[in-house]
Amino acid sequence: MIQFGILLALLSPSETRPATRPDEPRTHNLLSPEEQAAGFRLLFNGRDLADWEHNGKPGSFTVRDGVLTGDRTGHSDWAYWLSTRREYADFELRLQYKLSKGGNSGVFIRAPRQGRASRLGMEVQLLDDGHKRGMPGPGDTGAIYQVAAASSFVSKPAGQWNDLWILCEGDHVRVTLNGQVINDLSMADHEKLRARPRKGYIGLSAHTDPVQFRDIRIREISSGREGRPPATRPE
């Protein structure tokens, strides 16, 4: 028994500590000190849908183990997107998402709740297309859907988490995926975007196959300028 105790003492804590202890510190759905200083707040607390709603249809999004999962498999009548409870105008949105193989999702920005959100507001397209080569089209990941294509394919393979940052400030819209800016445009330069609203709801899409989200945080911009960005970078 003494020798066994000595052996346990020599092992590192990660080797002896259970992986699911309830008192372990959370590593997701938290703000970094830099994000707190910059004015970010959580849009998803990791426990429930306190800041979100399903727009009157049966819910396709559920929360489990700190992850927000959208899944309409076999339920085409369920709500295909989850909306924030209030509208946002100028903001920086940060989140992580993970697609299933062949998955199709998106993030709606400045969208209305009624009508087709991607046509009346904007949708940043999310697909399982990181394996593609060549130039992306207006329906590929990072595009402002059916308007402005991203500059390159940088999505991680299905089953891995991606870091997505979206900036909306006046006419300026910028999409950063996995640390790389892949779309940077002015709405005024695109005929299809000029008349679209500069304020609306943020939404998460679940077209068909399961999609997961976590670490959803937002910084509202009220000064008319982007201001000093936080020091953190996507990893």
The 8 nearest C-alpha neighbors of each residue, nearest first, counted from 0:
[[1, 3, 2, 4, 5, 6, 7, 8],
 [2, 0, 4, 3, 5, 6, 7, 8],
 [1, 3, 5, 4, 0, 6, 7, 8],
 [4, 2, 6, 0, 1, 5, 7, 8],
 [5, 3, 1, 7, 6, 2, 0, 8],
 [4, 6, 8, 2, 3, 7, 1, 9],
 [5, 7, 3, 9, 4, 8, 2, 10],
 [8, 6, 4, 10, 9, 5, 3, 15],
 [7, 9, 5, 6, 10, 4, 11, 3],
 [10, 8, 6, 7, 5, 11, 4, 12],
 [11, 9, 7, 8, 14, 12, 6, 15],
 [10, 12, 14, 13, 9, 15, 8, 7],
 [13, 11, 15, 14, 16, 10, 8, 9],
 [14, 12, 16, 11, 15, 17, 18, 10],
 [13, 15, 12, 11, 16, 10, 17, 7],
 [14, 16, 12, 13, 17, 11, 10, 7],
 [17, 15, 13, 12, 14, 18, 20, 19],
 [18, 16, 19, 20, 15, 13, 14, 12],
 [19, 17, 20, 16, 13, 23, 15, 21],
 [20, 18, 17, 21, 23, 22, 16, 24],
 [19, 21, 22, 23, 17, 18, 16, 24],
 [22, 20, 23, 19, 24, 18, 25, 17],
 [23, 21, 20, 24, 19, 25, 18, 17],
 [22, 24, 21, 20, 25, 19, 18, 26],
 [25, 23, 26, 22, 21, 20, 27, 29],
 [24, 26, 27, 23, 29, 28, 22, 65],
 [25, 27, 24, 29, 28, 23, 214, 30],
 [28, 26, 29, 25, 214, 213, 65, 45],
 [29, 27, 214, 45, 44, 213, 43, 215],
 [28, 30, 27, 31, 214, 26, 41, 25],
 [31, 29, 34, 35, 32, 28, 41, 40],
 [30, 32, 34, 33, 35, 29, 231, 36],
 [33, 31, 35, 34, 36, 30, 37, 229],
 [34, 32, 36, 31, 35, 229, 230, 37],
 [35, 33, 37, 31, 39, 36, 32, 30],
 [34, 36, 32, 38, 37, 33, 39, 30],
 [35, 37, 33, 34, 38, 32, 39, 229],
 [38, 36, 34, 35, 229, 39, 33, 228],
 [39, 37, 35, 36, 218, 34, 40, 219],
 [38, 40, 218, 217, 34, 35, 37, 216],
 [41, 39, 216, 217, 218, 42, 38, 35],
 [40, 42, 216, 43, 215, 44, 217, 39],
 [43, 41, 216, 215, 50, 40, 217, 44],
 [44, 42, 41, 215, 45, 50, 28, 214],
 [43, 45, 46, 28, 41, 42, 47, 49],
 [46, 44, 65, 43, 28, 66, 47, 62],
 [47, 45, 44, 65, 62, 48, 63, 64],
 [46, 48, 49, 62, 45, 44, 43, 61],
 [49, 47, 51, 50, 52, 43, 46, 62],
 [48, 50, 47, 51, 43, 44, 52, 42],
 [51, 49, 48, 84, 83, 42, 43, 52],
 [52, 50, 83, 48, 84, 82, 49, 81],
 [51, 53, 82, 54, 81, 84, 83, 48],
 [52, 54, 81, 55, 58, 56, 78, 82],
 [55, 53, 52, 56, 82, 78, 81, 112],
 [54, 56, 53, 57, 78, 52, 58, 77],
 [57, 55, 78, 54, 77, 53, 58, 76],
 [58, 56, 77, 78, 59, 55, 53, 76],
 [57, 59, 60, 53, 78, 77, 56, 61],
 [58, 60, 70, 69, 71, 77, 78, 57],
 [61, 59, 69, 68, 58, 70, 67, 62],
 [60, 62, 68, 67, 69, 63, 59, 58],
 [63, 61, 67, 66, 47, 68, 46, 65],
 [62, 64, 66, 65, 61, 67, 46, 68],
 [65, 63, 66, 62, 45, 46, 67, 213],
 [64, 66, 45, 63, 46, 62, 67, 213],
 [65, 67, 213, 63, 64, 62, 212, 68],
 [66, 68, 62, 212, 211, 61, 213, 60],
 [69, 67, 211, 60, 61, 210, 66, 62],
 [68, 70, 60, 205, 210, 59, 209, 211],
 [69, 71, 209, 59, 72, 208, 205, 207],
 [72, 70, 207, 74, 59, 73, 75, 77],
 [73, 71, 207, 74, 70, 208, 75, 209],
 [72, 74, 71, 75, 207, 76, 70, 77],
 [75, 73, 71, 76, 72, 77, 59, 207],
 [74, 76, 77, 73, 71, 72, 207, 79],
 [77, 75, 74, 78, 56, 57, 79, 71],
 [78, 76, 57, 75, 74, 56, 59, 79],
 [79, 77, 56, 80, 59, 58, 57, 53],
 [80, 78, 205, 206, 204, 77, 59, 81],
 [81, 79, 204, 203, 78, 205, 202, 82],
 [80, 82, 53, 203, 202, 52, 204, 51],
 [83, 81, 202, 52, 51, 201, 84, 53],
 [82, 84, 51, 85, 201, 50, 200, 202],
 [83, 85, 51, 50, 52, 82, 86, 200],
 [86, 84, 83, 200, 87, 199, 82, 50],
 [85, 87, 200, 199, 198, 88, 84, 201],
 [86, 88, 199, 198, 200, 89, 109, 85],
 [87, 89, 198, 197, 90, 199, 109, 86],
 [90, 88, 168, 220, 167, 219, 87, 169],
 [91, 89, 219, 220, 167, 218, 166, 92],
 [90, 92, 166, 218, 217, 165, 167, 219],
 [93, 91, 217, 165, 164, 216, 90, 166],
 [94, 92, 164, 216, 215, 163, 217, 165],
 [95, 93, 215, 214, 163, 162, 213, 216],
 [94, 96, 162, 161, 213, 212, 214, 163],
 [97, 95, 212, 161, 211, 160, 213, 94],
 [96, 98, 160, 211, 159, 210, 158, 161],
 [99, 97, 210, 102, 157, 158, 127, 100],
 [98, 100, 102, 157, 158, 209, 101, 210],
 [101, 99, 157, 102, 127, 98, 158, 156],
 [102, 100, 127, 99, 103, 126, 157, 98],
 [101, 103, 99, 98, 127, 100, 208, 126],
 [104, 102, 126, 125, 206, 101, 127, 208],
 [105, 103, 125, 204, 205, 206, 126, 124],
 [104, 106, 124, 125, 204, 123, 122, 203],
 [105, 107, 203, 123, 122, 202, 204, 108],
 [106, 108, 122, 202, 201, 121, 110, 203],
 [107, 109, 201, 110, 121, 122, 200, 120],
 [199, 110, 108, 198, 200, 120, 201, 197],
 [109, 111, 120, 199, 200, 108, 116, 107],
 [112, 110, 113, 199, 116, 200, 120, 119],
 [113, 111, 110, 114, 116, 200, 54, 82],
 [112, 114, 111, 115, 116, 110, 119, 54],
 [115, 113, 116, 112, 119, 111, 118, 117],
 [114, 116, 118, 117, 119, 113, 120, 111],
 [115, 117, 119, 120, 110, 118, 114, 111],
 [118, 116, 121, 122, 120, 115, 119, 107],
 [119, 117, 116, 115, 120, 121, 122, 144],
 [120, 118, 116, 117, 115, 195, 110, 121],
 [121, 119, 110, 116, 109, 117, 118, 195],
 [120, 122, 117, 108, 107, 110, 143, 118],
 [123, 121, 107, 117, 144, 106, 143, 124],
 [122, 124, 143, 106, 105, 142, 141, 144],
 [123, 125, 105, 140, 141, 142, 144, 122],
 [126, 124, 140, 105, 104, 103, 141, 123],
 [127, 125, 103, 140, 128, 102, 104, 139],
 [126, 128, 101, 102, 157, 129, 100, 98],
 [129, 127, 130, 126, 131, 154, 140, 152],
 [128, 130, 154, 131, 152, 155, 153, 156],
 [129, 131, 128, 132, 156, 152, 127, 154],
 [132, 130, 129, 128, 152, 133, 135, 134],
 [133, 131, 130, 134, 152, 135, 129, 151],
 [132, 134, 135, 131, 151, 152, 136, 150],
 [133, 135, 151, 136, 132, 150, 152, 149],
 [136, 134, 139, 151, 149, 148, 133, 152],
 [135, 137, 148, 138, 139, 134, 149, 142],
 [138, 136, 148, 145, 142, 147, 144, 139],
 [137, 139, 136, 144, 145, 142, 124, 140],
 [140, 138, 136, 137, 135, 142, 124, 141],
 [139, 141, 125, 124, 126, 142, 138, 149],
 [140, 142, 149, 124, 123, 139, 125, 174],
 [143, 141, 148, 149, 144, 137, 147, 124],
 [142, 144, 123, 147, 146, 122, 145, 121],
 [143, 145, 142, 122, 146, 138, 137, 124],
 [144, 146, 137, 138, 143, 147, 142, 148],
 [147, 145, 144, 143, 137, 148, 191, 142],
 [146, 148, 143, 137, 142, 145, 149, 144],
 [149, 147, 137, 142, 136, 135, 143, 150],
 [148, 150, 142, 182, 181, 141, 151, 135],
 [149, 151, 181, 182, 148, 135, 134, 152],
 [152, 150, 149, 135, 134, 153, 181, 133],
 [151, 153, 129, 154, 135, 131, 132, 128],
 [152, 154, 129, 151, 155, 176, 177, 179],
 [155, 153, 129, 152, 156, 128, 161, 127],
 [154, 156, 129, 159, 161, 153, 157, 160],
 [157, 155, 159, 129, 158, 154, 127, 130],
 [158, 156, 100, 99, 98, 159, 127, 155],
 [157, 159, 99, 97, 98, 156, 160, 100],
 [160, 158, 157, 97, 156, 155, 161, 98],
 [159, 161, 97, 96, 95, 162, 158, 155],
 [160, 162, 95, 96, 177, 97, 155, 163],
 [163, 161, 95, 177, 176, 94, 233, 164],
 [162, 164, 176, 94, 93, 175, 95, 161],
 [165, 163, 93, 175, 92, 174, 176, 94],
 [166, 164, 174, 92, 91, 173, 175, 93],
 [165, 167, 91, 173, 172, 90, 92, 168],
 [168, 166, 172, 89, 90, 171, 91, 169],
 [169, 167, 89, 171, 170, 90, 166, 172],
 [168, 170, 171, 89, 167, 197, 223, 88],
 [169, 171, 186, 185, 168, 187, 172, 167],
 [170, 172, 185, 168, 169, 167, 184, 186],
 [173, 171, 167, 184, 166, 183, 185, 170],
 [172, 174, 183, 166, 182, 165, 184, 171],
 [175, 173, 165, 182, 180, 164, 181, 183],
 [176, 174, 180, 164, 179, 181, 163, 178],
 [177, 175, 163, 179, 178, 162, 180, 164],
 [178, 176, 162, 179, 161, 233, 163, 175],
 [177, 179, 233, 176, 175, 180, 234, 232],
 [180, 178, 175, 176, 177, 181, 153, 174],
 [179, 181, 175, 174, 182, 176, 178, 183],
 [182, 180, 150, 149, 175, 174, 179, 151],
 [181, 183, 174, 149, 173, 180, 150, 184],
 [184, 182, 173, 172, 174, 181, 180, 185],
 [185, 183, 172, 171, 173, 186, 182, 188],
 [184, 186, 171, 170, 187, 188, 172, 183],
 [185, 187, 170, 192, 188, 193, 189, 184],
 [186, 188, 193, 185, 189, 170, 192, 190],
 [189, 187, 186, 185, 190, 193, 184, 192],
 [190, 188, 192, 191, 186, 187, 193, 185],
 [189, 191, 192, 193, 188, 187, 194, 186],
 [192, 190, 189, 193, 146, 194, 195, 186],
 [193, 191, 186, 195, 189, 190, 194, 187],
 [194, 192, 187, 190, 186, 195, 191, 189],
 [195, 193, 192, 196, 191, 190, 187, 186],
 [194, 196, 192, 193, 120, 119, 197, 191],
 [197, 195, 198, 109, 120, 194, 199, 110],
 [196, 198, 88, 109, 195, 169, 199, 170],
 [199, 197, 88, 109, 196, 87, 86, 200],
 [109, 200, 198, 86, 110, 87, 111, 88],
 [199, 201, 86, 110, 109, 83, 87, 111],
 [200, 202, 108, 107, 83, 82, 109, 110],
 [201, 203, 82, 107, 81, 106, 80, 83],
 [204, 202, 106, 81, 80, 105, 107, 82],
 [203, 205, 80, 105, 104, 79, 206, 106],
 [206, 204, 69, 79, 104, 207, 80, 70],
 [205, 207, 79, 104, 204, 103, 208, 71],
 [206, 208, 71, 72, 205, 70, 209, 103],
 [207, 209, 102, 70, 72, 210, 71, 206],
 [210, 208, 70, 69, 99, 207, 68, 211],
 [211, 209, 98, 69, 68, 97, 99, 205],
 [210, 212, 68, 97, 96, 67, 69, 66],
 [213, 211, 96, 67, 95, 66, 68, 97],
 [212, 214, 66, 95, 215, 67, 94, 28],
 [215, 213, 28, 94, 95, 27, 216, 29],
 [216, 214, 94, 42, 43, 213, 93, 41],
 [217, 215, 41, 42, 93, 40, 92, 214],
 [216, 218, 92, 39, 40, 91, 93, 41],
 [219, 217, 39, 91, 90, 38, 220, 40],
 [218, 220, 90, 89, 221, 217, 91, 39],
 [221, 219, 90, 89, 222, 218, 225, 223],
 [220, 222, 223, 219, 89, 224, 90, 225],
 [223, 221, 224, 220, 225, 226, 89, 219],
 [224, 222, 221, 220, 225, 168, 169, 89],
 [225, 223, 222, 226, 220, 168, 221, 169],
 [224, 226, 220, 227, 223, 168, 228, 222],
 [227, 225, 224, 228, 222, 220, 223, 37],
 [226, 228, 229, 225, 37, 224, 230, 36],
 [229, 227, 226, 230, 37, 225, 231, 34],
 [230, 228, 33, 231, 37, 34, 227, 36],
 [229, 231, 33, 228, 232, 34, 227, 37],
 [230, 232, 229, 33, 233, 34, 31, 228],
 [231, 233, 234, 230, 178, 229, 177, 162],
 [234, 232, 178, 177, 162, 231, 163, 176],
 [233, 232, 177, 178, 162, 161, 231, 176]]
